[in-house]
Amino acid sequence: MNITFSPTFTLLQHEADLMEGCLSIGLTAFRNATVSDKRKFYSGFFNTSIAFERLMKLIVVVDYMLNNNFNPPTKNQLKAYGHDLVSLYQSSVNAANRAGITNVAMPLENSIEEKILNLLSEFAKFSRYYNLDSLNSKSAKDVDPLAEWEGIINRVIEEDVPEKKLKKITESAENIHNDIKDITFTIQQGMSGESLTLLQALGLPEKQLLAAPYIMVRLFNILSPLIRIASELGHKGFYTRAPDGTGPHIPSFNETLVYFIADNTQIKKKKQWP
């Protein structure tokens, strides 16, 4: 027996697959990035911002279809959302409210979660071009994503990382520094392009790795509500038929999203997605 799926079903499933691939790469990059390998930070910014945008546009599309007899929005309607992840997050919250999905809200003002969402949104809109745009001149609008992310890391270290763990790696870096400082020099730049001392070059990567599991928890505080919204809307769309009796026109996204459902303990332990 062959099951025939509508074109919208297939396209939305393909979009979910694209989103999953980007999200896996982005989360894995963020989890393992340090100042010693800035490529992973950029991969994190690029792939995670794309994944968030794709996931939220899936939510917007499915919400629209459920409220418009399974007709998808037009290209111009989707294009109007642009790359503004903050606005898309609000649209996703609104979709959740319409569907009766509870305990979903925008990140709290001045929270680490809000800072992360704003950074990813700025990267999606503008700052992915920061390096090229800044070659000749900088404006007040030009924000270095690496420097901004370092601010988030430092705040996570201050608010989330146990002081005992931080003290241990700090002392370890100092001991190594004292042993090799007379025979070693370093040529390395920090997150803002500043030259690092030997002690900073030894300690900063370890501090960033220490903070990484806690940063992932903060990231998932933004991501998990979106996963829940997409899952519940997809479930409803999959099991609801169009007025003409055809369907399903919307896939159930549970199989795609299951890899990103975890509690804080699991999130801290995980170093690679899926």
JOFENCOR-V177094 format. One record per residue. N is the residue number from 1. PHI is phi in radians with two decimals (* if undefined). PSI is psi in degrees with one decimal (* if undefined). D_FIRST is the distance of its C-alpha to the first C-alpha in whole Angstrom. Layout:
N:PHI:PSI:D_FIRST ; N:PHI:PSI:D_FIRST
//
This chain:
1:*:126.3:0 ; 2:-1.70:134.9:4 ; 3:-1.80:125.4:7 ; 4:-1.73:126.5:10 ; 5:-1.83:149.2:13 ; 6:-1.25:159.1:16 ; 7:-1.00:-38.1:19 ; 8:-1.13:-37.9:21 ; 9:-1.03:-50.0:19 ; 10:-1.13:-43.5:18 ; 11:-1.12:-41.2:22 ; 12:-1.19:-35.2:23 ; 13:-1.17:-41.2:21 ; 14:-1.10:-39.5:23 ; 15:-1.13:-38.5:26 ; 16:-1.13:-38.1:26 ; 17:-1.12:-42.1:25 ; 18:-1.06:-46.9:28 ; 19:-1.04:-44.1:30 ; 20:-1.07:-42.5:29 ; 21:-1.08:-46.7:31 ; 22:-1.12:-41.5:34 ; 23:-1.14:-41.0:34 ; 24:-1.05:-45.7:34 ; 25:-1.14:-44.6:37 ; 26:-1.13:-46.6:39 ; 27:-1.14:-42.5:39 ; 28:-1.09:-40.2:40 ; 29:-1.12:-47.9:42 ; 30:-1.05:-39.5:44 ; 31:-1.13:-28.0:44 ; 32:-2.01:5.8:46 ; 33:-1.39:141.6:48 ; 34:-2.48:170.3:52 ; 35:-1.04:-22.3:55 ; 36:-1.30:-16.8:55 ; 37:-2.49:80.0:51 ; 38:-1.19:-16.4:51 ; 39:-0.97:-36.8:48 ; 40:-1.22:-34.0:46 ; 41:-1.09:-46.9:47 ; 42:-1.11:-39.2:47 ; 43:-1.10:-38.5:43 ; 44:-1.10:-48.6:43 ; 45:-1.02:-50.0:44 ; 46:-1.14:-54.6:42 ; 47:-1.28:-36.4:39 ; 48:-1.24:-39.6:39 ; 49:-1.13:-39.9:40 ; 50:-1.11:-45.0:37 ; 51:-1.10:-43.5:35 ; 52:-1.08:-44.2:37 ; 53:-1.09:-45.2:37 ; 54:-1.13:-41.8:33 ; 55:-1.11:-44.7:32 ; 56:-1.23:-32.2:34 ; 57:-1.25:-30.8:33 ; 58:-1.06:-43.8:30 ; 59:-1.07:-46.0:31 ; 60:-1.07:-43.2:33 ; 61:-1.15:-48.0:30 ; 62:-1.13:-41.3:28 ; 63:-1.02:-44.2:31 ; 64:-1.09:-45.6:31 ; 65:-1.11:-39.8:28 ; 66:-1.15:-23.8:28 ; 67:-1.84:5.2:31 ; 68:-2.43:47.1:31 ; 69:0.93:35.2:27 ; 70:1.20:15.9:25 ; 71:-1.46:131.1:27 ; 72:-1.36:159.3:28 ; 73:-1.18:157.9:32 ; 74:-1.31:166.6:34 ; 75:-1.03:-41.7:35 ; 76:-1.17:-36.3:38 ; 77:-1.10:-42.4:37 ; 78:-1.21:-39.6:36 ; 79:-1.09:-29.1:39 ; 80:-1.10:-22.9:41 ; 81:-1.27:-22.9:40 ; 82:1.03:-145.6:42 ; 83:-1.98:17.6:42 ; 84:-1.37:99.2:44 ; 85:-1.22:-28.6:42 ; 86:-1.16:-46.3:45 ; 87:-1.12:-40.4:44 ; 88:-1.14:-35.6:40 ; 89:-1.13:-41.5:40 ; 90:-1.10:-40.0:42 ; 91:-1.10:-35.8:39 ; 92:-1.19:-40.0:37 ; 93:-1.09:-42.4:39 ; 94:-1.09:-40.2:40 ; 95:-1.10:-40.5:36 ; 96:-1.09:-42.6:36 ; 97:-1.09:-41.3:39 ; 98:-1.11:-33.0:37 ; 99:-1.55:0.1:34 ; 100:1.32:22.4:36 ; 101:-1.50:120.2:36 ; 102:-1.66:169.9:39 ; 103:1.01:41.5:41 ; 104:-2.19:126.8:40 ; 105:-2.68:167.4:43 ; 106:-1.16:152.1:45 ; 107:-1.00:147.1:47 ; 108:-1.09:146.0:50 ; 109:-1.05:133.7:53 ; 110:1.16:13.7:55 ; 111:-1.39:163.8:52 ; 112:-1.06:-37.8:51 ; 113:-1.07:-41.8:48 ; 114:-1.12:-39.7:49 ; 115:-1.08:-42.2:51 ; 116:-1.13:-46.8:48 ; 117:-1.08:-42.7:46 ; 118:-1.10:-41.7:48 ; 119:-1.10:-46.9:49 ; 120:-1.11:-36.6:45 ; 121:-1.17:-44.1:45 ; 122:-1.12:-36.7:49 ; 123:-1.14:-43.0:47 ; 124:-1.10:-34.2:44 ; 125:-1.56:-46.4:46 ; 126:-2.33:-53.2:50 ; 127:-1.29:-3.8:51 ; 128:-1.15:-16.7:48 ; 129:-1.76:11.4:51 ; 130:-0.95:-47.3:54 ; 131:-1.06:-43.4:55 ; 132:-1.31:-40.9:55 ; 133:-1.13:-26.3:56 ; 134:-1.61:3.4:59 ; 135:-1.08:-39.1:60 ; 136:-1.88:-35.4:63 ; 137:-2.74:157.2:63 ; 138:-2.17:143.1:62 ; 139:-1.97:170.9:62 ; 140:-1.10:-22.2:61 ; 141:-1.40:-17.8:58 ; 142:-1.33:116.8:57 ; 143:-2.08:125.8:56 ; 144:-1.32:112.9:55 ; 145:-1.08:-33.1:52 ; 146:-1.12:-44.6:53 ; 147:-1.14:-40.3:56 ; 148:-1.12:-41.1:54 ; 149:-1.17:-35.4:52 ; 150:-1.07:-37.9:55 ; 151:-1.08:-39.0:56 ; 152:-1.16:-43.8:53 ; 153:-1.01:-46.3:54 ; 154:-1.10:-37.4:57 ; 155:-1.21:-38.0:56 ; 156:-1.12:-41.9:54 ; 157:-1.03:-42.6:56 ; 158:-1.20:-40.0:59 ; 159:-1.69:-28.4:57 ; 160:-2.04:-33.0:54 ; 161:-1.35:129.3:55 ; 162:-1.03:134.0:57 ; 163:-1.06:-34.6:61 ; 164:-1.09:-42.8:61 ; 165:-1.17:-39.9:59 ; 166:-1.13:-41.8:60 ; 167:-1.09:-38.8:63 ; 168:-1.10:-47.2:62 ; 169:-1.30:-29.7:61 ; 170:-1.13:-44.9:64 ; 171:-1.15:-37.6:66 ; 172:-1.10:-44.1:64 ; 173:-1.11:-39.7:64 ; 174:-1.14:-39.8:68 ; 175:-1.13:-44.9:69 ; 176:-1.10:-42.7:67 ; 177:-1.01:-45.2:69 ; 178:-1.13:-30.8:72 ; 179:-1.33:-30.8:72 ; 180:-2.06:-2.1:71 ; 181:-1.06:-28.3:72 ; 182:-1.43:-12.1:75 ; 183:-2.19:9.4:73 ; 184:-2.38:141.3:70 ; 185:-2.36:162.0:69 ; 186:-2.27:144.3:66 ; 187:-2.11:93.6:65 ; 188:-2.61:144.6:62 ; 189:-1.87:147.0:61 ; 190:-1.41:-169.6:60 ; 191:-1.18:-26.2:57 ; 192:-1.75:7.4:60 ; 193:1.59:2.2:61 ; 194:-1.35:152.5:64 ; 195:-1.27:136.6:66 ; 196:-1.67:141.7:65 ; 197:-1.29:168.3:68 ; 198:-1.04:-43.0:67 ; 199:-1.10:-41.8:67 ; 200:-1.13:-41.0:64 ; 201:-1.12:-29.8:62 ; 202:-1.40:-39.5:62 ; 203:-1.59:-34.0:61 ; 204:-1.09:-46.0:59 ; 205:-1.04:-38.0:56 ; 206:-1.19:-38.2:56 ; 207:-1.12:-40.2:57 ; 208:-1.18:-38.6:54 ; 209:-1.15:-35.6:51 ; 210:-1.14:-37.8:53 ; 211:-1.35:-23.1:52 ; 212:-0.94:-47.0:48 ; 213:-1.06:-34.1:47 ; 214:-1.33:-31.8:48 ; 215:-1.14:-39.4:47 ; 216:-1.09:-38.2:44 ; 217:-1.06:-44.0:44 ; 218:-1.11:-41.0:46 ; 219:-1.07:-43.5:43 ; 220:-1.23:-22.5:40 ; 221:-1.11:-27.0:42 ; 222:-1.51:-41.5:41 ; 223:-1.29:-43.0:38 ; 224:-1.00:-42.2:37 ; 225:-1.06:-36.4:37 ; 226:-1.16:-39.3:35 ; 227:-1.05:-42.8:32 ; 228:-1.19:-41.8:32 ; 229:-1.08:-48.9:32 ; 230:-1.08:-40.2:29 ; 231:-1.11:-46.5:27 ; 232:-1.25:-39.8:28 ; 233:-1.18:-40.3:27 ; 234:-1.10:-40.8:24 ; 235:-1.08:-45.5:23 ; 236:-1.11:-43.1:24 ; 237:-1.16:-36.5:23 ; 238:-1.16:-38.2:19 ; 239:-1.70:8.7:19 ; 240:-1.96:133.7:21 ; 241:-1.66:151.9:20 ; 242:-1.18:163.2:22 ; 243:-0.96:-28.2:24 ; 244:-1.51:5.7:22 ; 245:1.53:-3.4:19 ; 246:-1.46:162.4:17 ; 247:2.56:174.1:16 ; 248:-1.36:146.8:16 ; 249:-1.83:-11.0:19 ; 250:-2.23:130.2:21 ; 251:-1.34:155.0:19 ; 252:-1.45:121.2:21 ; 253:-1.52:5.9:23 ; 254:-1.03:-41.5:24 ; 255:-1.17:-33.0:22 ; 256:-1.27:-37.5:24 ; 257:-1.64:-9.6:27 ; 258:-1.05:-29.5:28 ; 259:-1.20:-14.8:30 ; 260:-1.94:16.9:32 ; 261:-1.82:114.4:33 ; 262:-2.78:157.0:36 ; 263:-1.56:175.5:39 ; 264:-1.08:-37.1:43 ; 265:-1.11:-44.6:43 ; 266:-1.14:-39.8:40 ; 267:-1.09:-42.8:41 ; 268:-1.13:-34.5:44 ; 269:-1.36:-29.1:43 ; 270:-1.32:133.8:40 ; 271:-2.01:-8.8:41 ; 272:-2.56:137.5:38 ; 273:-2.03:146.9:35 ; 274:-1.29:*:32
//
